[in-house]
């Protein structure tokens, strides 16, 4: 798919959209669709999205990095400036359910960073949910494509005659989307990506006195994302694990995505540890996308947490809060990548440029050091660039 779209552009992308998603129309969202979205959306949903927008914006406004300047020695001035990535592409999953919340999580930091052009793509079909476009409007996004999967990643990464390519692609997806993102990121003609973010996961650490109903609900809220999601329970209490398993059976029966949950739970398990410290150690090794500490005095364990995408402390901090409206970002590393990647932030949409300015006196004082190091590496032209100035 990537090769085909790379060589044939929008024509190939549209063919795959029709083949896999059943699209029959032009994949680009029209101005009228954007204008009509606000009138079609439920007023309560609109209020909820606006409130979520404000909280997400409030949290992310504090992330904008600051430039700085240092005189490393007299006459040698070094500085660092931050600039937004000019063209970014946002992938919004929508295979089994439309996710306007993900658009907010990506669009808001992109807007705060100052990205000049923000495009979005989602497999939302011809009957585009107004919530998706309303979220796009809130984020100032006017270029939106009704296309998903590897073909959407290819279109944003390589561009076409009608679609300008992106410099970096953001957003989670299934294993095909993740594979496509990783492939375009190593193609010189492709583009950068935020992180390898695939099937979603949660790890809940609970103790004997934890509420089994609360714990089960958190595990199930993750399981309903997709067949390949994973929900883990780690506890120092076998009794608690047994109670949670009973609750899972009871709660699953009344959930609309029961079939998806039952498939997802096949990838999931409970682990009984000797104590909570051992549970934390296991979590650090697993490096979960979402970590929930449903234990007393959860805050005291913060220094022990080394690897996690986002952490939820205490019994009244469900993962749902972070997924929608508390303010933190829900686009997070999965499959152990939390050991080396952070979740999406304002900084993700920016890059830094270093500057240096040396005075004649500054270069003179530093010249011997530069010349000696250059000649130690047998790079004569490097040393010559200093010597000619010293004449």
C-alpha positions as CSV (number, residue, x, y, z in Angstrom):
1,X,0.0,0.0,0.0
2,X,2.8,2.4,0.9
3,X,4.6,1.8,-2.4
4,X,1.4,2.1,-4.4
5,X,0.4,5.4,-2.9
6,X,3.9,6.7,-3.0
7,X,4.0,6.2,-6.8
8,X,0.4,6.9,-7.7
9,X,-0.6,9.5,-5.1
10,X,-4.2,10.3,-4.3
11,X,-5.6,8.0,-7.0
12,X,-4.2,4.9,-5.3
13,X,-5.1,6.2,-1.8
14,X,-8.7,6.6,-2.9
15,X,-8.8,3.1,-4.4
16,X,-7.7,1.6,-1.1
17,X,-10.2,3.8,0.8
18,X,-12.9,2.3,-1.4
19,X,-11.6,-1.2,-1.1
20,X,-11.2,-1.3,2.7
21,X,-13.6,1.3,4.0
22,X,-16.3,1.5,1.4
23,X,-15.9,5.1,0.5
24,X,-17.6,6.3,-2.7
25,X,-17.1,10.1,-2.6
26,X,-14.2,12.5,-2.6
27,X,-12.1,11.8,0.6
28,X,-11.5,15.5,1.3
29,X,-14.0,17.1,3.8
30,X,-15.8,20.1,2.2
31,X,-16.2,23.5,3.7
32,X,-20.0,22.9,4.0
33,X,-19.4,19.7,6.1
34,X,-17.3,21.8,8.5
35,X,-19.9,24.5,8.7
36,X,-22.8,22.0,9.3
37,X,-21.0,20.1,12.0
38,X,-21.8,22.4,14.9
39,X,-25.5,22.4,14.1
40,X,-25.7,18.6,14.1
41,X,-23.9,17.9,17.3
42,X,-25.8,17.3,20.6
43,X,-25.7,20.3,22.9
44,X,-24.5,18.2,25.9
45,X,-21.7,16.7,23.8
46,X,-20.8,20.1,22.6
47,X,-20.5,21.4,26.2
48,X,-18.5,18.4,27.2
49,X,-16.0,18.8,24.3
50,X,-15.6,22.5,25.0
51,X,-14.9,21.8,28.7
52,X,-12.4,19.1,27.8
53,X,-10.8,21.4,25.3
54,X,-10.2,24.0,28.0
55,X,-8.7,21.5,30.4
56,X,-6.4,20.0,27.8
57,X,-5.3,23.5,26.6
58,X,-4.7,24.6,30.2
59,X,-2.4,21.7,30.9
60,X,-0.5,21.9,27.6
61,X,0.0,25.6,27.7
62,X,2.6,25.0,30.4
63,X,4.6,22.7,28.2
64,X,5.8,25.3,25.7
65,X,9.7,25.2,25.9
66,X,11.7,28.3,26.6
67,X,14.7,29.5,24.6
68,X,17.9,30.3,26.4
69,X,21.3,31.8,25.8
70,X,24.7,31.0,27.5
71,X,28.1,32.5,27.1
72,X,30.2,29.3,27.5
73,X,33.3,31.4,27.8
74,X,34.1,35.1,27.1
75,X,33.3,35.9,23.4
76,X,31.6,32.6,22.8
77,X,27.8,32.9,22.9
78,X,25.6,29.8,22.4
79,X,21.8,29.8,22.3
80,X,18.8,27.5,21.6
81,X,15.6,28.6,19.9
82,X,12.4,26.6,19.4
83,X,10.4,26.5,16.2
84,X,7.1,24.7,15.4
85,X,7.1,21.9,12.8
86,X,5.5,23.6,9.9
87,X,3.4,20.7,8.4
88,X,2.0,18.0,10.6
89,X,-0.5,15.2,10.0
90,X,-2.8,13.8,12.6
91,X,-4.2,10.3,12.4
92,X,-7.5,9.9,14.2
93,X,-8.5,6.2,14.7
94,X,-12.1,5.4,13.8
95,X,-12.3,1.8,12.7
96,X,-14.7,0.6,15.4
97,X,-15.6,3.9,16.9
98,X,-15.0,7.6,16.0
99,X,-12.6,9.3,18.4
100,X,-13.0,13.1,18.5
101,X,-11.1,13.0,21.9
102,X,-7.9,12.0,20.0
103,X,-8.3,14.9,17.7
104,X,-8.4,17.2,20.7
105,X,-5.4,15.5,22.2
106,X,-3.3,16.1,19.0
107,X,-4.8,19.3,17.6
108,X,-4.5,21.3,20.8
109,X,-0.8,20.9,21.3
110,X,-0.2,21.4,17.6
111,X,-2.1,24.7,17.8
112,X,-0.2,25.8,20.9
113,X,3.1,24.9,19.2
114,X,2.2,27.2,16.3
115,X,2.2,24.7,13.5
116,X,1.4,26.5,10.2
117,X,-0.5,23.6,8.6
118,X,-2.3,20.9,10.4
119,X,-4.1,18.1,8.4
120,X,-6.1,15.2,9.8
121,X,-7.1,11.8,8.5
122,X,-9.6,9.3,9.9
123,X,-11.5,6.2,8.6
124,X,-14.8,7.8,9.5
125,X,-16.6,7.1,6.2
126,X,-19.1,9.1,4.2
127,X,-21.3,9.7,7.2
128,X,-18.8,11.8,9.0
129,X,-19.6,12.1,12.7
130,X,-20.2,15.9,13.5
131,X,-18.3,15.4,16.7
132,X,-15.1,14.8,14.7
133,X,-15.5,17.9,12.7
134,X,-16.5,20.0,15.7
135,X,-13.3,19.0,17.4
136,X,-11.4,19.9,14.3
137,X,-13.1,23.3,14.2
138,X,-12.1,23.9,17.8
139,X,-8.5,23.2,16.9
140,X,-8.5,25.3,13.8
141,X,-8.1,22.4,11.4
142,X,-9.6,22.9,8.0
143,X,-7.9,20.2,5.9
144,X,-9.4,16.8,6.7
145,X,-9.4,13.6,4.8
146,X,-11.9,10.7,5.2
147,X,-9.3,7.9,4.8
148,X,-7.7,5.5,7.3
149,X,-5.2,2.7,7.6
150,X,-1.9,2.4,5.9
151,X,-3.3,4.4,2.9
152,X,-3.9,7.4,5.1
153,X,-0.4,7.2,6.6
154,X,1.1,6.9,3.0
155,X,-0.9,9.9,1.7
156,X,0.2,12.1,4.6
157,X,3.8,10.9,4.5
158,X,4.4,11.1,0.7
159,X,1.8,13.5,-0.4
160,X,0.4,13.8,-3.9
161,X,-0.4,16.4,-6.5
162,X,-3.4,17.6,-4.5
163,X,-2.1,16.8,-0.9
164,X,1.1,18.4,0.4
165,X,3.1,15.9,2.4
166,X,3.5,16.3,6.2
167,X,6.8,16.6,8.0
168,X,5.7,14.5,10.9
169,X,2.7,12.2,11.6
170,X,1.0,11.9,15.0
171,X,-1.7,9.6,16.3
172,X,-2.3,6.0,17.5
173,X,-3.9,3.2,15.4
174,X,-4.0,-0.5,14.9
175,X,-1.1,-2.7,14.0
176,X,-1.3,-1.8,10.3
177,X,-1.2,1.9,11.1
178,X,1.7,1.4,13.5
179,X,3.6,-0.6,10.9
180,X,3.0,1.9,8.2
181,X,4.2,4.8,10.5
182,X,7.4,3.0,11.4
183,X,8.1,2.2,7.7
184,X,7.6,5.8,6.4
185,X,9.8,7.0,9.3
186,X,12.8,5.1,7.9
187,X,12.1,6.0,4.3
188,X,14.2,9.1,3.2
189,X,11.2,10.2,1.1
190,X,8.8,9.7,4.1
191,X,8.5,11.7,7.3
192,X,9.0,11.6,11.0
193,X,6.5,10.1,13.5
194,X,5.6,10.8,17.1
195,X,6.2,7.3,18.4
196,X,5.3,3.6,17.8
197,X,1.8,3.7,19.3
198,X,-0.3,0.5,18.6
199,X,-2.9,-1.5,20.4
200,X,-3.9,0.1,23.8
201,X,-3.1,-1.3,27.2
202,X,-3.6,-0.7,30.9
203,X,-2.0,-2.1,34.1
204,X,-3.9,-1.7,37.4
205,X,-2.1,-2.2,40.7
206,X,-4.5,-2.9,43.5
207,X,-4.4,-4.2,47.1
208,X,-6.8,-6.2,49.3
209,X,-8.9,-3.1,50.3
210,X,-9.3,-1.8,46.8
211,X,-12.8,-1.7,45.5
212,X,-13.2,-4.6,43.0
213,X,-16.0,-2.9,41.2
214,X,-13.7,0.1,40.5
215,X,-10.8,-2.1,39.4
216,X,-12.9,-4.2,37.1
217,X,-14.4,-1.1,35.4
218,X,-10.9,0.2,34.7
219,X,-9.8,-3.1,33.2
220,X,-13.0,-3.2,31.0
221,X,-12.7,0.4,29.9
222,X,-9.4,-0.5,28.3
223,X,-10.5,-3.9,26.9
224,X,-13.3,-2.3,24.9
225,X,-10.9,-0.3,22.7
226,X,-10.2,-3.3,20.4
227,X,-9.7,-7.0,20.0
228,X,-5.9,-6.6,20.5
229,X,-6.0,-4.4,23.6
230,X,-4.5,-5.7,26.8
231,X,-5.7,-5.2,30.4
232,X,-3.5,-6.4,33.3
233,X,-4.2,-6.6,37.0
234,X,-1.3,-6.9,39.4
235,X,-2.1,-7.3,43.1
236,X,-0.6,-8.6,46.4
237,X,-4.0,-10.1,47.3
238,X,-5.4,-13.3,45.7
239,X,-8.8,-12.5,47.3
240,X,-9.0,-9.1,45.5
241,X,-8.1,-10.8,42.2
242,X,-10.9,-13.3,42.6
243,X,-13.4,-10.6,43.5
244,X,-12.3,-8.5,40.4
245,X,-12.7,-11.5,38.1
246,X,-16.3,-12.0,39.4
247,X,-17.0,-8.3,38.8
248,X,-15.6,-8.5,35.2
249,X,-18.1,-11.2,34.4
250,X,-21.0,-9.2,35.8
251,X,-20.0,-5.9,34.2
252,X,-19.2,-7.4,30.8
253,X,-22.8,-8.7,30.4
254,X,-24.2,-5.2,30.4
255,X,-21.7,-3.5,28.1
256,X,-22.4,-2.9,24.4
257,X,-19.0,-3.9,23.2
258,X,-19.1,-7.3,24.9
259,X,-17.7,-9.2,21.9
260,X,-14.7,-7.0,21.6
261,X,-14.1,-7.1,25.4
262,X,-14.3,-10.9,25.5
263,X,-11.7,-11.1,22.7
264,X,-9.5,-8.5,24.3
265,X,-9.6,-10.3,27.7
266,X,-7.9,-13.3,26.0
267,X,-4.8,-11.2,25.8
268,X,-5.1,-10.2,29.4
269,X,-4.2,-11.7,32.8
270,X,-3.9,-11.1,36.5
271,X,-0.6,-11.5,38.4
272,X,-0.3,-12.0,42.1
273,X,2.9,-10.6,43.7
274,X,4.4,-10.9,47.2
275,X,4.0,-7.2,47.9
276,X,3.3,-3.8,46.2
277,X,7.0,-3.1,45.6
278,X,7.2,-6.2,43.5
279,X,4.1,-5.1,41.7
280,X,5.8,-1.7,40.9
281,X,8.9,-3.6,39.7
282,X,6.8,-5.7,37.3
283,X,5.1,-2.5,36.0
284,X,8.4,-0.8,35.3
285,X,9.5,-3.9,33.3
286,X,6.2,-4.0,31.4
287,X,6.2,-0.2,30.9
288,X,2.4,0.2,30.5
289,X,0.7,2.9,28.4
290,X,-1.7,3.5,31.3
291,X,-0.8,2.7,34.9
292,X,-3.5,2.9,37.6
293,X,-2.4,2.8,41.2
294,X,-5.7,1.9,43.0
295,X,-4.0,1.8,46.4
296,X,-3.9,3.9,49.5
297,X,-1.3,6.7,49.6
298,X,-0.6,6.1,45.9
299,X,1.4,9.3,45.8
300,X,4.2,7.9,47.9
301,X,5.0,5.4,45.1
302,X,5.6,8.1,42.5
303,X,9.5,8.1,43.0
304,X,9.5,4.3,42.2
305,X,7.7,4.6,38.9
306,X,10.3,4.7,36.0
307,X,8.4,3.5,33.0
308,X,4.8,4.5,32.1
309,X,3.0,6.6,29.6
310,X,0.5,8.2,32.0
311,X,-0.2,7.4,35.7
312,X,-3.5,7.6,37.5
313,X,-3.2,7.9,41.3
314,X,-5.8,6.7,43.8
315,X,-9.3,5.1,43.5
316,X,-11.0,8.1,42.1
317,X,-8.6,8.6,39.1
318,X,-10.0,6.3,36.4
319,X,-8.2,6.1,33.1
320,X,-11.4,7.6,31.5
321,X,-10.5,10.9,33.0
322,X,-7.2,11.1,31.2
323,X,-8.7,9.8,28.0
324,X,-11.2,12.6,27.8
325,X,-11.1,15.6,30.0
326,X,-8.6,15.9,33.0
327,X,-6.1,17.7,30.7
328,X,-3.2,15.2,30.2
329,X,-2.6,13.7,26.8
330,X,-3.9,10.3,25.9
331,X,-1.7,9.7,22.9
332,X,0.9,7.5,24.6
333,X,3.6,4.9,23.9
334,X,2.6,1.3,24.0
335,X,4.2,-2.2,23.9
336,X,7.0,-1.3,26.2
337,X,8.0,1.9,24.4
338,X,7.3,3.9,27.5
339,X,10.8,2.9,28.5
340,X,12.2,5.3,25.9
341,X,9.3,7.5,24.6
342,X,7.1,10.1,26.2
343,X,3.5,10.7,25.3
344,X,2.5,13.5,22.9
345,X,3.2,17.0,24.2
346,X,3.6,20.5,22.8
347,X,7.3,19.8,22.5
348,X,6.5,16.9,20.1
349,X,5.3,19.5,17.6
350,X,8.4,21.6,17.9
351,X,12.1,21.3,17.2
352,X,15.1,23.2,18.5
353,X,17.8,25.0,16.6
354,X,21.1,25.9,18.2
355,X,23.0,29.1,17.4
356,X,26.5,30.3,18.1
357,X,28.3,33.6,17.7
358,X,32.0,34.0,18.4
359,X,33.8,37.3,18.5
360,X,37.3,37.6,17.2
361,X,38.7,37.4,20.7
362,X,36.4,34.5,21.6
363,X,37.7,32.4,18.6
364,X,41.3,33.4,19.3
365,X,41.0,32.1,22.9
366,X,39.4,28.9,21.7
367,X,41.5,28.4,18.6
368,X,44.2,26.1,20.0
369,X,41.6,23.8,21.5
370,X,39.7,23.5,18.2
371,X,42.9,23.0,16.1
372,X,44.2,20.3,18.4
373,X,41.0,18.4,18.4
374,X,40.6,18.7,14.6
375,X,44.1,17.5,13.9
376,X,43.7,14.6,16.4
377,X,40.8,13.5,14.1
378,X,43.0,14.1,10.9
379,X,40.5,16.7,9.7
380,X,42.8,19.3,8.2
381,X,40.1,21.5,6.7
382,X,38.5,21.9,10.1
383,X,41.7,23.2,11.6
384,X,42.4,25.4,8.5
385,X,39.0,27.1,8.9
386,X,40.3,28.4,12.3
387,X,44.0,29.1,11.2
388,X,43.0,31.3,8.3
389,X,41.0,33.5,10.6
390,X,43.9,33.7,13.1
391,X,46.2,35.1,10.4
